[in-house]
Amino acid sequence: MKCPYCMHPEHKVMDKRETPDGKAIRRRRECLKCEKRFTTYERIEVIELVVVKKDGRREDFDRSKILSGLKKACEKRPVPIGRIEESVNSIEADLLKRDTTEITSKDIGEMLMKKLKKLDQVAYIRFASVYRNFKDPEDFEEEVKKLGK
């Protein structure tokens, strides 16, 4: 593994601990060249999940896409990264508990919507506007009204 800042291949582990759910090991590392610190996670790859897209295509499940989507929705919002990562871990765990290895992108989107609704309502509206393809301000207004109920 290379340093994400300077691409130097050597680094040292400063701290190592399990994540709160016990399903990964978090390692805090320091580059021996630029001395910047970064975090890595080690997880067990258990089941290969396949995501079935709206158009019928299939692709391997990628938890980083969920993390990226949540981060974008929560950008410039007071949501700690730890809470976002907990949400991703929870969604992934729920998917792995299912009886099938195929999951629809719609199901994943709905799971994300539920998590965001609890995390931050503004982030929820942001995500909903893209996920549900809002066309005009009335779509936003309708979704905000649903939140108020």
C-alpha positions in Angstrom: 0.0 0.0 0.0 1.2 3.5 -0.9 0.8 6.8 1.0 -2.3 8.5 -0.6 -0.4 11.9 -0.4 3.0 11.2 -1.8 2.7 7.6 -3.0 5.7 6.5 -0.9 5.4 2.7 -0.3 6.7 2.7 3.3 4.7 3.7 6.4 4.2 2.6 10.0 1.1 1.7 12.0 0.5 4.3 14.7 -2.7 2.8 16.2 -4.8 -0.3 15.6 -8.3 -1.1 16.8 -11.5 -2.8 15.9 -14.4 -0.8 14.6 -17.4 -0.6 17.0 -19.3 -3.3 15.2 -16.3 -5.6 15.4 -16.3 -6.4 11.7 -13.2 -4.5 10.7 -9.8 -3.4 11.9 -9.0 0.3 11.7 -5.3 1.2 11.3 -3.9 4.7 11.7 -0.7 5.0 9.6 2.0 7.5 9.1 4.1 7.8 5.9 7.8 7.5 6.6 8.5 10.1 3.8 6.0 13.0 4.1 4.9 12.1 7.7 1.2 12.6 6.9 -1.2 10.3 8.6 -4.0 8.3 7.0 -6.5 5.6 8.0 -7.0 2.2 6.5 -9.6 -0.5 7.2 -9.3 -4.2 6.9 -12.5 -6.2 6.4 -13.4 -9.8 5.8 -14.8 -10.4 2.3 -17.5 -12.8 3.0 -20.2 -12.8 0.3 -20.1 -11.4 -3.2 -23.2 -9.3 -3.5 -24.4 -8.3 -6.9 -26.4 -5.1 -7.6 -29.2 -5.3 -10.2 -29.5 -1.9 -11.8 -32.7 -0.3 -13.2 -31.8 -1.3 -16.7 -31.1 -5.0 -15.7 -27.3 -4.7 -15.7 -25.5 -6.5 -12.9 -22.4 -5.2 -11.2 -20.5 -6.2 -8.0 -21.6 -4.4 -4.8 -19.2 -1.6 -3.9 -19.5 -0.2 -0.4 -17.4 2.8 -1.4 -20.3 4.0 -3.7 -22.6 4.1 -0.8 -20.0 5.9 1.3 -19.4 8.4 -1.5 -23.2 9.0 -2.0 -23.7 9.7 1.7 -20.7 11.9 1.9 -21.9 14.0 -1.0 -25.4 14.3 0.5 -23.9 15.4 3.9 -21.3 17.7 2.4 -21.1 21.0 4.4 -23.6 19.6 7.0 -22.8 18.9 10.7 -22.7 15.2 10.3 -19.6 13.5 11.7 -17.8 11.1 9.3 -18.1 8.4 12.0 -21.9 8.5 11.8 -21.7 8.2 8.0 -19.4 5.2 8.2 -21.7 3.6 10.8 -24.6 4.0 8.4 -22.7 2.4 5.6 -21.6 -0.5 7.9 -25.2 -0.9 9.0 -26.5 -1.0 5.4 -23.9 -3.5 4.3 -24.6 -5.7 7.3 -28.4 -5.6 6.5 -27.6 -6.6 2.9 -25.4 -9.5 3.9 -28.1 -10.9 6.2 -30.5 -11.3 3.3 -31.2 -14.7 1.8 -30.1 -13.6 -1.6 -26.8 -12.4 -3.0 -28.6 -10.2 -5.6 -30.0 -6.8 -4.5 -31.7 -4.2 -6.5 -30.3 -0.7 -6.7 -33.7 0.5 -5.7 -33.6 -1.4 -2.4 -30.2 0.1 -1.7 -31.4 3.6 -2.5 -34.4 3.2 -0.2 -32.1 2.0 2.6 -29.9 5.1 2.1 -32.9 7.3 2.2 -34.0 5.9 5.6 -30.5 6.4 7.0 -30.2 9.9 5.7 -33.7 10.8 7.1 -32.4 10.0 10.6 -28.9 11.5 10.1 -29.8 14.9 8.6 -32.9 16.1 6.9 -31.2 18.6 4.6 -28.9 15.8 3.4 -32.0 13.6 3.0 -33.6 16.2 0.7 -30.3 16.6 -1.3 -30.1 12.8 -1.9 -33.8 12.5 -2.6 -33.6 15.2 -5.3 -31.1 13.1 -7.2 -32.4 9.7 -6.3 -36.0 10.5 -7.2 -35.0 12.8 -10.1 -36.9 15.9 -9.0 -37.9 17.9 -12.0 -39.2 21.2 -10.4 -39.5 23.1 -7.1 -42.8 21.4 -6.4 -41.1 18.1 -6.1 -38.8 19.6 -3.3 -41.8 21.1 -1.6 -43.7 17.9 -1.6 -40.8 16.0 -0.1 -40.3 18.7 2.6 -44.0 18.4 3.5 -43.6 14.6 3.9 -40.7 15.3 6.3 -42.9 17.5 8.4 -45.5 14.8 8.9 
